[in-house]
Amino acid sequence: MNQLFLYIFTVLTAVGCIKLLLNLYNAGISKEWPEYSATIIESGYEKVEEMDGPGVVYRIIITYRYIVSGVQYENSNYDFCNQSVDKYEREQLLARYPAGKKITIRVNPKNPVSSVIVAGTTWWHYTWLILCFAFFYLLLKALVN
């Protein structure tokens, strides 16, 4: 039974690593995507989880609308990391991106549905990648033993 759980977790971790690699790839190439003008139509947040102590973690939701080749699109992809923020960062981002504001975004030229406000990678991408592969390695090692 334990072996079955190890197989399941190994497969899930492998899928997670692949998704993370794709996310890292998109983040890297997004800096080369063409820039377009967009209008923020909604700026808000949702509580993700409460941390131990006084802190609460939030996910910023910034929905924007843009036009590519006469077709209107809507997206809420802030960056390719989608990390959570604390209350201070939340307030800064919401003040920076209020509804109605015109912003510049990057749009995937091969798939205009895919766009991002902040292009490129962050150190969080590499941190999660290292952790994911370390966990995957430990699971594989446990399966072999």
N, C-alpha and C positions, 0 to 999 in steps of 0.2 A: 504494500500500500504506500509506504514512504517513497519507494522508487517511482510510482506513478505520479505522485505529487512533484517529485524532482523533475520528471519529464515535462509535466505541464508547466511548471515555473520556468524551466529552461526554454521551452518554446515561446512562452509569453515574453520572457526577457529578450530572446532573439528578435521577436517582432518589435519590441520596444526599441532595441538598438537600431534596427533597420529604419524605423520611423524617425528616430533621432538623427540618423545619418542623412536621411532625405531632408529633414528640417535644416540641418547644418548646411547641406548643399544649396538649398533654396536661399538661405540667409546669405551665403557667400556670393551667389550670382545676382542677388537682388540689387546689389550696388551698381550693377551694369544695366539694370532695367531702365527704360526711359521714364522721365518724370512727367507727371500730369497734375493738373489742378484738380482739387477735390473740395467739397464743402462738407463740413461736419454737420450731420443731421441729429446726432444724439451723443451725449457725453455723460457717462455715468459709471457706476461700479457695482460689484456684488461682493458680499462677504464670502470669502473662501473658507476660512477656518479660524478658530480662535487658538492662539498659541498659549503655552504656559506663561503665566504672568499677565501683565496688563495689555499686551499687544494683540491686535487683530490684523489679519491679513486680507487684502482685497485684490480683486481682479478688475482692472480698468476695462471698460467697454466704450470704445470710441467708434461710432458708426459713421461712415462717410460715403458720399455719392460722387461718382466721377463718370466722365464720358470718354469712350475710346471709339474712334471711327463711327461716330454717330449713335453708338449704342450706350445706354446708361447702365451703370453697374453700381452695386452697393456692397460694402464690405466693412468688417470691423477688425481686421488684422492690424494690430498695432506694431508688433515686431514678430520675429520668428522664434522667440524664446518664451513668450507668454508667461513671464515670471510674475509672481505676486508682489504686491507693494504694501508698505505700511501706510498709516494714516497720513503722515507728512508727505510722502511721495504721491499718494493719491490726490491730495489737495493741490500739489504742484502741477500734476498732469491735467487735472480737470480745469485748473485755471489757464493752463497753456492751450488746451483744446476745447474751448466752449462751443456749444451748438451755434451754427451759423458762420463760424470762422472758415476762411479759405486757407487751405494748406496745400503743400506739395507732397505727392506720394510717388512711389515707384510701382510700375505696373509690368507684369510679366508679358512681354510682347507675343509669346506663343499661346498664352492663355490669359486674356485680360480680366477674367474673373479673379485671378490671383493678384493681389496688390498688398502693399505694406506702407505704413507711415515711416517707420524707422528701419532702414535697410542695413544689412550687414550682420556680422556675428558679434556675440558678446562673450565674455569669459564664462558666462553661465552655460553656454552651449558646450564648451569643452569640459567644464566641471561635470555636467550631467553625462556626457559621453564617457568620460573616464570612469565614473561611478557605474554606469550601465555595463560597460565591458568588464569591469572588475567583478560585478555581481554575476555576470554571465560566465566568467572564468571560474568563479567559485562553484557555481551550479554544475558546470561541466566536470570539474574536478570531483565533486561529490558523486556524480553519476558514474564516473570511471572507478571510483573506490568501492 
